């Protein structure tokens, strides 16, 4: 690490808060999380780094795009290429978004048509989302994922009786959204359905589009449903189905016949996904057998003419079990078989990967918890690989308060994607990429943290993390020859500081700051990685509960573009308000970029000016 930003971090914690203050959730050590070991665990027993975003947090922020909600979390940075629905990268602790596994109700929604076989965060709307867990650091042992971590999304859970809500919203840039959620159930059957339709005229995505400058809009329609049947007290069947369609206009493409540059471009995205699961729960033994499948289609258009089009599928058969012979011992074990396919008309390929894993979870009393696990993967193209993870947590009582020490150390690997291999073997590739024999990436990382939880609501946490990716694959931005591979380690290390301070007068104050130092195998900077990130916010709620106000801000400092030039430093402030007209009817609004900051997250790609939005939500 080149510098030690203790003073800057302390200042950030004293003066900043994350934008999701004010939710009525359980205290952190009581909270149950799933992502760490793929089974429910109290947060007090978890040694890994997890952030949790609840429905109340999402509504307090009010953002339509889920990636704007996620960027308020520690260690998360987002870059966007010109507005809603435009290609975005969500990086956790400095690692690329395609190294992060994205799950929605247990479905891996990675896009196999994408160059690096990764999630399309820009296509995710926040409506219908109940909860998000963000697991930071290498998680290859449990998931077969790589260095970035896991984003685990849960949609609205089915409820007893009938519940639901309907909302309508409109605002600047011709933006409008209609959303409806309904859930119903009893002791035997339950189900939920969410429908969201979002559209915006947008703004000109690039500063280079001047002849003439035009608006680049976006439309998204997402339908998501869940259904469950409790056959008896132990056996349950569940089905999840999802359909998402997005159409985004953007700048910077080429005509299919003459390869002339154009700014009249569009990207049509469609993904259908489903998952069926059968679970059995006993006193000591729990098991689940599941099969999921997602199909993704993309079609690019230039000046109304179809250009590049591709289709991909991702199927996964998985089994997970847990056995707890005593209160101090539990074994988690499982296996999965994954098949990925890609077809763009000129090449059609597929790949299978099998994985098996086992984790030991133990405890000593109610203060010391530890895990140790290993995984074996067999990839069709890149052979066998072993990954592992160890973690621990130690709770120290301090009267009515508690101090928690924790740490984790793990590894992961990523095989070159089908697209990376196909591109380097196509006529588009040239030397040196055409001569490069891509190998798998390997990752390793650890983190150490200490957290204080006060009985008065005070929470303080500090985490040091360090991780590296060996043989990092990247696109050649100098000669545009194709995909190259670094020889050595690309590193990312830093500090995360998190705080929640109790305040009087119905005020809620929280904060997070991330310092991230990154280097490539060649010793140069890793592009678009801010060295300093902070989230700022303040939430106030009237004692009656009818009115709530919030100010939220985020700061980014010291990122670099591919040519070495600095990316804009910026601070963006957002404001939100919610007022209950009736117990069932809520008026809400927000102003994004309240101070009208002018900045670019990626050079030549524009960001939103000051924009106001308002809506109504009716709950039943």
C-alpha positions as CSV (number, residue, x, y, z in Angstrom):
1,X,0.0,0.0,0.0
2,X,1.5,3.3,-1.0
3,X,-0.1,5.5,1.7
4,X,-2.0,5.0,4.9
5,X,-5.1,7.2,4.8
6,X,-5.9,7.0,8.5
7,X,-6.7,10.7,8.9
8,X,-8.7,10.8,5.7
9,X,-10.7,7.8,6.7
10,X,-11.4,9.1,10.1
11,X,-12.5,12.4,8.7
12,X,-14.8,10.6,6.2
13,X,-16.5,8.7,9.0
14,X,-17.0,11.8,11.1
15,X,-18.5,13.7,8.2
16,X,-20.2,11.1,6.0
17,X,-23.0,8.6,6.0
18,X,-24.2,6.0,3.5
19,X,-27.3,6.8,1.6
20,X,-29.5,4.1,3.2
21,X,-29.9,5.3,6.7
22,X,-33.1,4.8,8.6
23,X,-34.3,1.3,8.0
24,X,-36.0,-0.6,10.8
25,X,-33.9,-3.8,10.6
26,X,-32.6,-6.2,13.3
27,X,-29.4,-5.2,15.0
28,X,-26.4,-6.5,13.0
29,X,-25.4,-9.4,15.3
30,X,-29.0,-10.7,15.3
31,X,-29.4,-10.6,11.6
32,X,-29.6,-13.8,9.5
33,X,-27.5,-13.9,6.3
34,X,-27.4,-16.7,3.7
35,X,-24.6,-15.7,1.3
36,X,-21.5,-16.6,3.3
37,X,-22.0,-20.4,3.3
38,X,-25.2,-20.8,1.2
39,X,-27.3,-21.6,4.3
40,X,-28.9,-19.3,6.9
41,X,-26.4,-18.1,9.6
42,X,-26.6,-15.5,12.3
43,X,-24.3,-12.6,11.3
44,X,-22.5,-12.8,14.7
45,X,-21.1,-16.2,13.6
46,X,-19.8,-15.1,10.2
47,X,-16.2,-14.3,9.6
48,X,-16.5,-13.0,6.0
49,X,-17.4,-9.4,4.9
50,X,-21.1,-9.0,4.2
51,X,-23.2,-5.9,3.6
52,X,-27.0,-6.2,3.7
53,X,-29.5,-3.8,2.0
54,X,-33.2,-4.2,3.0
55,X,-36.4,-3.0,1.4
56,X,-36.6,0.0,3.7
57,X,-33.1,1.1,2.6
58,X,-34.0,0.7,-1.1
59,X,-37.2,2.8,-0.7
60,X,-35.4,5.4,1.4
61,X,-33.0,5.9,-1.5
62,X,-35.6,5.8,-4.2
63,X,-33.3,4.9,-7.1
64,X,-34.9,3.1,-10.1
65,X,-31.6,1.3,-10.9
66,X,-30.4,-1.3,-8.4
67,X,-26.7,-0.5,-9.2
68,X,-27.3,3.0,-7.8
69,X,-28.4,1.4,-4.6
70,X,-25.4,-1.0,-4.5
71,X,-22.9,1.8,-5.0
72,X,-23.8,3.1,-1.6
73,X,-22.2,0.0,0.0
74,X,-18.6,-0.3,1.3
75,X,-16.0,-1.3,-1.3
76,X,-18.5,-0.9,-4.3
77,X,-17.7,1.4,-7.2
78,X,-19.8,1.8,-10.4
79,X,-18.9,3.3,-13.8
80,X,-21.6,4.0,-16.3
81,X,-21.5,4.9,-20.0
82,X,-24.1,7.5,-20.4
83,X,-27.3,6.9,-18.4
84,X,-30.0,4.4,-17.6
85,X,-29.5,1.0,-19.3
86,X,-26.0,1.9,-20.7
87,X,-23.2,-0.6,-20.2
88,X,-21.9,-0.4,-16.6
89,X,-19.3,-2.0,-14.5
90,X,-19.8,-2.7,-10.8
91,X,-16.5,-3.4,-9.0
92,X,-16.2,-4.8,-5.5
93,X,-12.9,-4.0,-3.9
94,X,-11.4,-3.0,-7.2
95,X,-12.2,-6.2,-9.1
96,X,-14.1,-6.2,-12.4
97,X,-17.9,-6.8,-12.3
98,X,-17.5,-10.0,-14.4
99,X,-15.6,-11.5,-11.5
100,X,-18.7,-11.1,-9.3
101,X,-21.5,-13.7,-9.2
102,X,-25.0,-12.3,-9.4
103,X,-27.9,-14.4,-8.0
104,X,-31.6,-13.6,-8.1
105,X,-33.6,-15.9,-5.9
106,X,-30.9,-18.5,-6.4
107,X,-30.7,-18.1,-10.2
108,X,-27.3,-17.3,-11.7
109,X,-28.2,-14.5,-14.2
110,X,-24.8,-14.1,-15.7
111,X,-24.9,-13.2,-19.4
112,X,-22.9,-15.8,-21.3
113,X,-23.1,-13.6,-24.4
114,X,-21.1,-10.9,-22.7
115,X,-17.3,-10.8,-23.5
116,X,-16.4,-11.9,-19.9
117,X,-19.5,-14.0,-19.1
118,X,-20.7,-11.6,-16.3
119,X,-23.8,-10.0,-14.9
120,X,-25.5,-7.0,-16.6
121,X,-26.1,-4.8,-13.6
122,X,-27.4,-2.0,-15.8
123,X,-30.4,-4.1,-16.6
124,X,-31.5,-4.5,-13.0
125,X,-34.3,-2.4,-11.6
126,X,-34.8,-2.0,-7.9
127,X,-38.6,-2.5,-7.9
128,X,-39.6,-5.8,-6.5
129,X,-36.3,-6.4,-4.6
130,X,-36.7,-7.3,-1.0
131,X,-33.1,-7.7,0.2
132,X,-29.6,-7.7,-1.2
133,X,-26.5,-9.4,0.4
134,X,-23.1,-8.3,-0.9
135,X,-20.3,-10.8,0.0
136,X,-16.9,-9.2,-0.6
137,X,-13.7,-11.1,-1.3
138,X,-12.8,-14.4,-3.1
139,X,-15.6,-16.9,-2.8
140,X,-14.5,-19.7,-5.1
141,X,-14.9,-22.4,-2.4
142,X,-18.6,-22.0,-2.0
143,X,-19.7,-20.7,-5.4
144,X,-17.0,-21.3,-7.9
145,X,-17.0,-17.5,-8.3
146,X,-13.9,-15.4,-8.5
147,X,-12.2,-12.5,-6.7
148,X,-15.0,-9.9,-6.7
149,X,-17.5,-11.7,-4.5
150,X,-21.2,-12.4,-4.6
151,X,-24.3,-10.2,-4.9
152,X,-27.3,-12.3,-3.7
153,X,-30.7,-10.7,-4.5
154,X,-34.0,-11.8,-2.9
155,X,-37.3,-10.6,-4.4
156,X,-40.5,-10.0,-2.4
157,X,-41.2,-13.2,-0.4
158,X,-44.7,-14.7,-0.5
159,X,-46.8,-13.7,2.5
160,X,-49.6,-15.2,4.5
161,X,-52.9,-13.7,3.3
162,X,-52.8,-11.2,0.5
163,X,-50.5,-8.2,0.3
164,X,-49.2,-6.0,-2.4
165,X,-48.5,-2.5,-3.7
166,X,-48.8,-0.4,-6.9
167,X,-46.7,2.6,-7.7
168,X,-46.4,5.1,-10.5
169,X,-43.5,7.6,-11.0
170,X,-42.5,10.3,-13.4
171,X,-39.7,12.8,-13.7
172,X,-37.0,14.5,-15.8
173,X,-35.8,13.1,-19.2
174,X,-39.3,11.8,-19.9
175,X,-38.8,9.1,-17.3
176,X,-41.7,7.1,-16.1
177,X,-42.2,3.8,-14.2
178,X,-45.1,1.6,-13.3
179,X,-44.7,-1.1,-10.8
180,X,-47.0,-3.7,-9.1
181,X,-46.2,-6.4,-6.6
182,X,-48.6,-8.9,-5.1
183,X,-48.1,-11.9,-2.7
184,X,-50.5,-14.3,-1.2
185,X,-50.3,-17.6,0.7
186,X,-51.3,-19.9,3.5
187,X,-49.7,-22.7,5.4
188,X,-49.6,-24.9,2.3
189,X,-49.2,-22.8,-0.8
190,X,-47.8,-19.3,-1.5
191,X,-46.8,-17.2,-4.4
192,X,-45.8,-13.7,-5.5
193,X,-45.6,-11.7,-8.7
194,X,-43.8,-8.5,-9.6
195,X,-44.2,-6.4,-12.7
196,X,-42.2,-3.3,-13.5
197,X,-42.2,-1.2,-16.7
198,X,-39.6,1.6,-16.9
199,X,-38.8,4.0,-19.7
200,X,-36.9,7.2,-20.2
201,X,-36.0,9.4,-23.2
202,X,-32.6,9.8,-21.6
203,X,-30.0,12.4,-22.5
204,X,-27.1,12.5,-25.0
205,X,-24.8,9.7,-23.8
206,X,-21.5,11.0,-25.2
207,X,-20.0,14.5,-25.5
208,X,-18.6,13.4,-28.9
209,X,-22.1,13.1,-30.3
210,X,-22.6,16.6,-31.7
211,X,-23.9,16.2,-35.3
212,X,-26.6,16.5,-34.2
213,X,-26.7,15.7,-30.5
214,X,-29.6,13.3,-29.7
215,X,-31.2,11.7,-26.7
216,X,-30.3,8.1,-25.9
217,X,-33.3,6.5,-24.2
218,X,-33.9,3.2,-22.4
219,X,-36.9,0.9,-21.9
220,X,-37.1,-2.1,-19.5
221,X,-39.9,-4.5,-18.7
222,X,-39.3,-7.0,-16.0
223,X,-41.7,-9.8,-14.7
224,X,-40.7,-12.0,-11.8
225,X,-42.7,-14.6,-10.1
226,X,-42.3,-17.2,-7.2
227,X,-44.6,-20.1,-6.2
228,X,-44.2,-22.6,-3.4
229,X,-45.9,-25.7,-2.1
230,X,-45.3,-27.1,1.4
231,X,-46.1,-30.7,0.9
232,X,-45.6,-31.3,4.6
233,X,-43.7,-29.8,7.5
234,X,-40.4,-30.9,6.0
235,X,-40.7,-31.1,2.2
236,X,-41.2,-28.0,0.0
237,X,-41.3,-27.4,-3.7
238,X,-40.5,-24.0,-5.2
239,X,-40.5,-22.5,-8.7
240,X,-39.1,-19.1,-9.7
241,X,-39.5,-17.6,-13.2
242,X,-38.2,-14.3,-14.6
243,X,-38.4,-12.4,-17.8
244,X,-36.4,-9.1,-18.4
245,X,-36.3,-7.1,-21.7
246,X,-34.3,-4.0,-22.1
247,X,-33.7,-1.7,-25.1
248,X,-31.0,0.9,-24.8
249,X,-29.9,3.5,-27.3
250,X,-26.2,4.5,-27.1
251,X,-23.4,6.3,-28.9
252,X,-20.3,4.8,-30.5
253,X,-20.9,1.9,-32.9
254,X,-20.0,1.0,-36.5
255,X,-22.1,0.2,-39.6
256,X,-22.1,-3.5,-40.6
257,X,-21.3,-2.9,-44.3
258,X,-18.6,-0.1,-44.3
259,X,-17.6,-0.1,-40.6
260,X,-18.2,3.6,-40.5
261,X,-18.6,5.2,-37.1
262,X,-22.1,6.1,-36.0
263,X,-23.9,7.4,-32.9
264,X,-27.3,5.9,-33.9
265,X,-26.9,2.7,-32.0
266,X,-29.2,0.4,-29.9
267,X,-28.8,-2.7,-27.8
268,X,-31.7,-5.1,-27.5
269,X,-31.4,-7.4,-24.4
270,X,-33.7,-10.2,-23.4
271,X,-33.3,-12.8,-20.7
272,X,-35.6,-15.5,-19.5
273,X,-34.7,-17.5,-16.4
274,X,-36.3,-20.0,-14.1
275,X,-35.4,-22.3,-11.2
276,X,-37.1,-25.3,-9.7
277,X,-36.1,-26.6,-6.2
278,X,-37.1,-29.3,-3.8
279,X,-36.0,-28.8,-0.2
280,X,-36.2,-31.0,2.9
281,X,-35.6,-29.8,6.4
282,X,-35.2,-31.9,9.5
283,X,-33.9,-31.2,12.9
284,X,-30.3,-32.0,12.0
285,X,-30.3,-32.5,8.3
286,X,-31.2,-30.0,5.5
287,X,-31.1,-30.7,1.8
288,X,-32.0,-29.0,-1.5
289,X,-31.9,-30.2,-5.0
290,X,-32.4,-27.5,-7.7
291,X,-32.1,-26.9,-11.4
292,X,-31.9,-23.4,-13.0
293,X,-31.6,-22.2,-16.5
294,X,-31.2,-18.7,-18.1
295,X,-31.4,-17.8,-21.8
296,X,-30.0,-14.5,-23.0
297,X,-30.4,-12.9,-26.4
298,X,-28.7,-9.7,-27.6
299,X,-29.1,-7.9,-30.9
300,X,-27.2,-4.7,-31.7
301,X,-28.5,-2.3,-34.3
302,X,-26.7,0.5,-36.1
303,X,-28.8,3.2,-37.9
304,X,-31.8,0.8,-37.7
305,X,-29.9,-2.1,-39.3
306,X,-29.1,-5.3,-37.4
307,X,-25.5,-5.9,-36.6
308,X,-23.9,-8.2,-34.1
309,X,-26.3,-10.7,-32.5
310,X,-25.7,-13.5,-30.1
311,X,-27.5,-16.0,-27.9
312,X,-26.3,-17.8,-24.8
313,X,-27.6,-20.2,-22.2
314,X,-26.5,-21.1,-18.6
315,X,-27.9,-24.2,-16.9
316,X,-27.0,-25.4,-13.4
317,X,-28.0,-28.6,-11.5
318,X,-27.1,-28.2,-7.9
319,X,-27.4,-30.1,-4.6
320,X,-26.6,-28.6,-1.2
321,X,-26.9,-30.3,2.2
322,X,-26.1,-29.5,5.8
323,X,-25.8,-31.8,8.8
324,X,-25.6,-30.5,12.4
325,X,-24.9,-33.4,14.8
326,X,-24.5,-30.9,17.7
327,X,-24.9,-27.2,18.4
328,X,-21.2,-26.7,18.0
329,X,-20.6,-28.6,14.7
330,X,-22.1,-28.4,11.3
331,X,-21.1,-29.7,7.9
332,X,-22.1,-28.0,4.7
333,X,-21.6,-30.0,1.5
334,X,-22.8,-30.0,-2.1
335,X,-22.2,-30.4,-5.8
336,X,-23.1,-28.6,-9.0
337,X,-22.9,-29.1,-12.7
338,X,-22.9,-26.0,-14.9
339,X,-23.2,-25.8,-18.7
340,X,-22.6,-22.5,-20.6
341,X,-23.3,-22.1,-24.3
342,X,-22.7,-19.3,-26.8
343,X,-23.9,-18.9,-30.4
344,X,-23.4,-15.8,-32.6
345,X,-24.1,-17.3,-35.9
346,X,-20.4,-17.8,-36.8
347,X,-19.4,-20.0,-33.9
348,X,-21.5,-22.2,-31.6
349,X,-19.7,-23.6,-28.5
350,X,-20.4,-24.9,-25.0
351,X,-18.6,-25.8,-21.9
352,X,-19.4,-27.9,-18.8
353,X,-17.9,-27.5,-15.3
354,X,-18.5,-29.8,-12.3
355,X,-17.8,-28.8,-8.7
356,X,-17.9,-30.5,-5.3
357,X,-17.4,-28.7,-2.0
358,X,-17.3,-29.4,1.8
359,X,-17.2,-26.9,4.7
360,X,-16.7,-27.5,8.4
361,X,-18.3,-25.1,10.8
362,X,-17.5,-25.2,14.4
363,X,-17.9,-23.1,17.6
364,X,-16.5,-22.9,21.1
365,X,-19.3,-21.7,23.4
366,X,-21.1,-18.6,22.1
367,X,-18.0,-16.5,21.5
368,X,-15.7,-18.3,19.0
369,X,-16.8,-19.4,15.5
370,X,-14.7,-20.8,12.7
371,X,-15.1,-22.4,9.3
372,X,-12.8,-24.3,6.9
373,X,-13.8,-25.6,3.5
374,X,-12.5,-26.8,0.2
375,X,-13.8,-27.2,-3.4
376,X,-12.8,-29.2,-6.4
377,X,-13.8,-28.0,-9.9
378,X,-13.4,-29.9,-13.2
379,X,-13.6,-27.6,-16.3
380,X,-14.0,-29.1,-19.8
381,X,-11.4,-26.8,-21.3
382,X,-9.1,-26.0,-18.4
383,X,-9.0,-29.1,-16.2
384,X,-9.2,-29.5,-12.5
385,X,-8.8,-26.8,-9.9
386,X,-8.9,-26.7,-6.1
387,X,-10.0,-23.7,-4.0
388,X,-10.4,-23.2,-0.3
389,X,-11.6,-20.7,2.4
390,X,-11.1,-20.4,6.1
391,X,-12.8,-17.8,8.3
392,X,-13.3,-17.0,12.0
393,X,-15.2,-14.7,14.3
394,X,-14.6,-14.0,18.0
395,X,-17.2,-12.2,20.1
396,X,-15.9,-10.3,23.2
397,X,-18.7,-9.2,25.6
398,X,-18.2,-5.7,27.0
399,X,-21.0,-5.3,29.5
400,X,-24.1,-4.6,27.4
401,X,-21.9,-4.0,24.3
402,X,-20.0,-6.4,22.1
403,X,-16.7,-6.4,20.2
404,X,-16.3,-8.7,17.2
405,X,-13.0,-9.7,15.7
406,X,-13.2,-11.6,12.4
407,X,-11.2,-12.6,9.4
408,X,-11.3,-14.7,6.2
409,X,-8.8,-16.1,3.7
410,X,-9.8,-17.7,0.4
411,X,-9.0,-18.5,-3.2
412,X,-10.9,-18.6,-6.5
413,X,-10.3,-19.1,-10.2
414,X,-11.9,-18.0,-13.5
415,X,-11.6,-19.8,-16.8
416,X,-11.4,-17.7,-19.9
417,X,-14.9,-17.0,-21.2
418,X,-16.3,-18.6,-24.3
419,X,-16.4,-15.1,-25.9
420,X,-12.7,-14.3,-25.1
421,X,-11.5,-17.6,-26.6
422,X,-13.8,-17.2,-29.7
423,X,-12.8,-13.6,-30.3
424,X,-9.0,-14.5,-30.2
425,X,-9.7,-17.2,-32.8
426,X,-11.8,-15.0,-35.1
427,X,-10.8,-12.9,-38.0
428,X,-11.2,-9.8,-35.8
429,X,-8.1,-10.7,-33.8
430,X,-4.6,-9.9,-34.8
431,X,-1.1,-10.2,-33.2
432,X,-0.3,-10.3,-30.3
433,X,-3.8,-11.4,-29.1
434,X,-4.2,-14.0,-32.0
435,X,-1.0,-15.6,-30.8
436,X,-2.0,-15.7,-27.1
437,X,-3.0,-19.0,-25.5
438,X,-5.3,-17.8,-22.8
439,X,-5.0,-19.6,-19.4
440,X,-7.3,-19.5,-16.4
441,X,-7.1,-16.7,-13.9
442,X,-6.4,-17.5,-10.2
443,X,-7.3,-15.3,-7.2
444,X,-6.4,-15.2,-3.6
445,X,-7.4,-12.7,-0.9
446,X,-7.9,-12.1,2.8
447,X,-9.5,-9.6,5.1
448,X,-9.2,-8.8,8.8
449,X,-11.8,-6.8,10.7
450,X,-12.9,-5.5,14.0
451,X,-16.4,-4.2,14.8
452,X,-18.0,-2.6,17.9
453,X,-21.7,-2.9,18.6
454,X,-23.1,-0.7,21.3
455,X,-26.3,-1.3,23.1
456,X,-27.3,2.3,22.3
457,X,-27.1,1.7,18.6
458,X,-23.5,2.8,18.0
459,X,-21.7,0.7,15.4
460,X,-18.1,1.1,14.3
461,X,-16.2,-1.3,12.0
462,X,-12.8,-1.3,10.3
463,X,-11.6,-3.8,7.7
464,X,-8.3,-4.3,6.0
465,X,-8.4,-6.4,2.8
466,X,-5.8,-7.6,0.2
467,X,-6.4,-9.7,-2.8
468,X,-4.7,-10.5,-6.1
469,X,-5.5,-12.0,-9.5
470,X,-2.9,-14.0,-11.3
471,X,-2.8,-14.1,-15.1
472,X,-5.4,-11.4,-15.4
473,X,-7.1,-11.4,-18.8
474,X,-7.8,-8.0,-20.4
475,X,-8.7,-6.4,-23.8
476,X,-5.8,-4.8,-25.7
477,X,-6.8,-1.1,-25.7
478,X,-3.6,-0.1,-27.4
479,X,-3.6,-2.1,-30.7
480,X,-7.2,-3.5,-30.3
481,X,-5.8,-6.9,-31.2
482,X,-8.0,-8.9,-28.9
483,X,-7.7,-10.4,-25.4
484,X,-4.2,-10.5,-23.7
485,X,-3.1,-11.9,-20.4
486,X,-0.9,-10.4,-17.8
487,X,2.1,-12.4,-16.5
488,X,2.0,-12.0,-12.7
489,X,-0.4,-10.7,-10.1
490,X,-2.8,-7.8,-10.3
491,X,-3.3,-6.5,-6.8
492,X,-6.0,-4.7,-4.8
493,X,-5.7,-3.8,-1.2
494,X,-7.2,-1.2,1.1
495,X,-9.3,-0.3,4.1
496,X,-13.1,-0.1,4.7
497,X,-14.4,2.0,7.5
498,X,-18.1,1.8,8.5
499,X,-20.0,3.6,11.2
500,X,-23.5,4.2,12.5
501,X,-23.9,6.9,15.1
502,X,-27.0,7.3,17.3
503,X,-28.5,10.8,17.2
504,X,-31.5,12.4,18.9
505,X,-34.6,13.9,17.3
506,X,-35.4,11.0,14.9
507,X,-32.1,11.5,13.0
508,X,-30.2,8.5,11.6
509,X,-26.5,8.8,10.8
510,X,-24.3,6.2,9.1
511,X,-21.2,6.2,7.0
512,X,-18.7,4.2,5.0
513,X,-15.3,5.0,3.4
514,X,-13.1,2.8,1.2
515,X,-9.4,3.3,0.4
516,X,-8.4,1.1,-2.5
517,X,-4.8,0.8,-3.9
518,X,-4.6,-1.3,-7.1
519,X,-1.7,-2.3,-9.4
520,X,-1.5,-4.5,-12.5
521,X,1.1,-7.2,-13.0
522,X,3.2,-4.6,-14.9
523,X,3.2,-2.3,-11.9
524,X,0.8,0.3,-13.5
525,X,-2.6,1.5,-12.3
526,X,-5.8,-0.5,-12.8
527,X,-8.2,1.7,-14.7
528,X,-11.4,3.2,-13.3
529,X,-10.5,2.2,-9.7
530,X,-11.0,5.2,-7.4
531,X,-8.5,5.3,-4.6
532,X,-11.0,7.0,-2.3
533,X,-14.7,6.3,-2.1
534,X,-17.2,7.6,0.5
535,X,-20.9,7.6,0.9
536,X,-22.8,10.4,2.6
537,X,-26.3,10.6,3.9
538,X,-28.6,11.8,6.6
539,X,-32.2,10.6,7.3
540,X,-34.8,12.2,9.4
541,X,-38.2,10.8,10.3
542,X,-41.0,12.6,12.0
543,X,-42.2,11.1,15.3
544,X,-45.5,10.3,13.7
545,X,-43.8,8.2,11.0
546,X,-45.7,10.1,8.3
547,X,-42.8,12.2,6.9
548,X,-39.2,11.3,6.2
549,X,-36.5,13.3,4.6
550,X,-33.0,12.3,3.4
551,X,-29.8,13.8,2.0
552,X,-27.4,11.4,0.5
553,X,-24.0,11.9,-1.2
554,X,-21.1,10.0,-2.6
555,X,-17.5,11.0,-3.3
556,X,-15.0,9.5,-5.7
557,X,-11.3,10.4,-5.9
558,X,-8.2,9.5,-7.8
559,X,-9.2,7.1,-10.6
560,X,-7.4,6.8,-13.9
561,X,-8.5,6.2,-17.5
562,X,-6.8,3.8,-19.9
563,X,-4.5,6.5,-21.4
564,X,-3.3,7.4,-17.9
565,X,-5.2,10.7,-17.6
566,X,-7.1,11.3,-14.4
567,X,-10.9,10.6,-14.3
568,X,-13.0,13.4,-12.8
569,X,-13.1,13.6,-9.0
570,X,-16.7,14.3,-8.0
571,X,-19.2,14.7,-5.2
572,X,-22.9,14.0,-6.0
573,X,-25.7,14.9,-3.6
574,X,-29.2,13.4,-3.8
575,X,-32.3,14.3,-1.8
576,X,-35.4,12.2,-1.1
577,X,-38.8,12.7,0.7
578,X,-41.7,10.4,1.6
579,X,-45.0,11.5,3.0
580,X,-47.9,9.2,4.0
581,X,-51.1,10.8,2.8
582,X,-53.0,7.8,4.2
583,X,-51.8,4.6,6.0
584,X,-52.0,2.9,2.6
585,X,-51.0,5.8,0.3
586,X,-47.6,7.3,0.1
587,X,-46.3,10.3,-1.9
588,X,-42.5,10.1,-2.5
589,X,-40.0,12.1,-4.5
590,X,-36.3,12.6,-5.0
591,X,-33.9,15.0,-6.6
592,X,-30.8,13.3,-8.1
593,X,-27.6,15.4,-8.4
594,X,-29.2,18.2,-6.3
595,X,-26.2,20.5,-6.7
596,X,-26.0,19.9,-10.5
597,X,-22.5,18.6,-10.5
598,X,-20.9,18.3,-13.9
599,X,-18.6,15.2,-14.1
600,X,-17.8,12.1,-16.1
601,X,-17.3,8.6,-14.6
602,X,-15.7,7.6,-17.9
603,X,-14.2,10.2,-20.2
604,X,-16.6,11.5,-22.9
605,X,-19.6,9.7,-21.3
606,X,-22.1,12.1,-19.8
607,X,-23.9,11.8,-16.4
608,X,-27.3,13.1,-15.3
609,X,-27.8,16.8,-14.5
610,X,-30.1,17.8,-11.7
611,X,-33.3,15.7,-12.1
612,X,-36.5,15.6,-10.0
613,X,-38.9,12.6,-9.8
614,X,-42.1,12.1,-8.0
615,X,-44.5,9.2,-7.5
616,X,-47.4,7.6,-5.6
617,X,-47.4,4.2,-3.9
618,X,-50.5,2.4,-2.7
619,X,-50.2,-0.6,-0.5
620,X,-52.8,-3.2,0.4
